[in-house]
Amino acid sequence: MNRAAVDVHFDRVHMFIDMSDGPAVQFPLDWFPVLQAATAAEREHFAISLDHELIIWPEIDEDVNVPALLSYRPENAGRK
């Protein structure tokens, strides 16, 4: 297992996913409108799937696919 999500935390403008193979990877919180609108307590109540590929917030019905997020390249967004 490489590039496995092991924890999640937030600041005012970012979501940080702590990875098993190194430092946290950060993403703009505004990419995740549901998480951006959530309270700090709602953001802190999450689960990581057994395969470490999904981060799930059951109270707000939100989940993030970690491999898809890590492979996303903003410079390719909107290209055909």
C-alpha positions as CSV (number, residue, x, y, z in Angstrom):
1,M,0.0,0.0,0.0
2,N,1.5,3.3,-1.1
3,R,0.0,6.8,-1.1
4,A,-2.5,5.8,1.6
5,A,-4.5,8.5,3.4
6,V,-4.0,8.3,7.1
7,D,-5.5,11.5,8.5
8,V,-7.3,14.7,7.5
9,H,-7.1,18.2,8.9
10,F,-8.1,21.7,7.9
11,D,-7.2,25.4,8.2
12,R,-9.4,28.2,7.1
13,V,-8.7,27.7,3.4
14,H,-7.3,24.3,2.9
15,M,-7.9,20.6,3.5
16,F,-4.8,18.6,4.3
17,I,-4.6,14.9,3.7
18,D,-1.8,13.2,5.6
19,M,-0.3,10.4,3.6
20,S,1.5,7.3,4.7
21,D,4.5,7.9,2.5
22,G,5.3,11.4,3.4
23,P,4.0,14.9,4.2
24,A,0.4,16.1,3.9
25,V,-1.0,17.1,0.6
26,Q,-3.1,20.3,0.6
27,F,-6.1,21.2,-1.5
28,P,-8.1,24.4,-1.6
29,L,-11.2,24.0,0.6
30,D,-13.3,25.8,-1.9
31,W,-13.0,22.7,-4.2
32,F,-15.3,21.0,-1.6
33,P,-18.3,23.3,-1.0
34,V,-20.0,20.8,1.4
35,L,-16.9,20.7,3.6
36,Q,-16.3,24.4,3.3
37,A,-19.8,25.0,4.6
38,A,-19.5,22.4,7.4
39,T,-18.7,23.2,11.0
40,A,-15.3,22.3,12.5
41,A,-17.0,19.6,14.5
42,E,-18.6,18.1,11.3
43,R,-15.2,18.2,9.5
44,E,-13.6,16.4,12.5
45,H,-16.1,13.5,12.3
46,F,-14.7,11.4,9.4
47,A,-13.7,7.9,8.6
48,I,-11.1,6.5,6.3
49,S,-12.0,3.4,4.4
50,L,-10.1,0.2,5.0
51,D,-8.3,0.5,1.7
52,H,-7.4,4.1,2.6
53,E,-8.9,5.3,-0.7
54,L,-12.1,7.1,0.6
55,I,-12.5,9.7,3.3
56,I,-16.1,9.8,4.5
57,W,-18.0,12.4,6.5
58,P,-21.2,10.6,7.3
59,E,-23.0,13.4,9.1
60,I,-22.8,15.7,6.0
61,D,-23.0,13.0,3.4
62,E,-19.7,13.8,1.8
63,D,-16.8,11.6,0.6
64,V,-13.6,12.2,-1.2
65,N,-11.9,9.6,-3.4
66,V,-8.2,10.0,-2.6
67,P,-6.6,8.4,-5.7
68,A,-8.9,10.5,-8.0
69,L,-8.0,13.7,-6.0
70,L,-4.3,13.0,-6.1
71,S,-4.4,12.4,-9.9
72,Y,-6.4,15.6,-10.6
73,R,-4.4,18.2,-12.5
74,P,-6.0,21.7,-12.5
75,E,-4.2,22.7,-15.6
76,N,-6.1,20.0,-17.5
77,A,-9.5,21.1,-16.2
78,G,-11.9,22.2,-18.9
79,R,-9.8,20.9,-21.8
80,K,-11.3,18.7,-24.5
